[in-house]
Amino acid sequence: MKPLLILPICLLTLAACREEAAPEPNIVRGMKSHLVTASPNVEMRRFPAVLEPSEITALSFEAAGSLEAVNLSVGQRVAAGETLATLDKTTLELQVASAEAGVDQARSNARNADDTLARQRALLESGTVTRAAVEQAEVQADAAAAQLVQAEKSLETARENLGKAELTAPYDGIISTVEATSFATVGAGSPIATMYPDDSFEVSFSVNFDTVGQLVVGTPARVRLADRPDTTLSAVVSEIGARADAVSSFPIVLSLTETHPVIRAGMAVEAAIILPAPRADGFAIPLSAVIRDGRVEGDGDGIMSVYVFDPDTSRVARRDVTVGGIRENMIVVLDGLNEGDRIASAGVSFLKDGQEVRLLDAGE
């Protein structure tokens, strides 16, 4: 009989243990939250681009001649007035000397012609020569005077050319290209080098028809350096193309309004422009706040769910919201939320409707 009593006793013991087991503790989960605020009626559009100088100046001599050694390199910084290249002055000095001799000769000829004219006029009064001889002397004196003026102009030009034997930088800038080689013979106007100012840059890119219609000259923008993402510079729209350079692609130019020591022409950048948002209503919330089992209806507005925090009970309640799209990696909620609501912004898959939570600080 003893074995038959064992089973009832064990069952009673298990039931007693089950009744005496302590209830599970109420776990309060920490929750990161997002405060719902009014969504701005603008959006940031970003465009890849390349930093370019706002202007490139071609440098050349105004006089022909032979170059001396050219000590320029691409990327070299130069100051305004700095000598960049020099012509051999030997030939130019000879031209000045020749022009000076020409002036002396023309001055002597003019003086002799004036003396001859004076004698012919005196002889005409005494009746020794004819009026035709005097007129011939006048013509020769006028020709000699004109030759003197021409010789003086030639001397002035030769001296100016000698003074232009040095090619100087017109402003502070950076050498972009070097076109000439040392000791080469160059003509007047032949390109020697190009340079651009070190404090004036621009970026250009293309936008579609809808975007170009929202821009005006003077629209503010920001330019971020791809190689230095922490460096951003202010800019403004300076040019808007009225004609597409490709199908529905219109050129836009931004001019930087500030500079930085690290920027160089040719650097990759990201241009950002603030434009009116497609929809002015709604609230922007993080993508992580959406409960993943929500539904989207077609291509229009969709119904999704979020957890809304109740400060009176410290609990979250699931609420359906109407969304109208994505803006700047944020979901735009058109209906279902009010300004000032606080929603769960992370870990929503671990929450449930009515669960008690504790708001986490920003650093937690």
Disulfide bonds with the S-S distance in Angstrom:
none
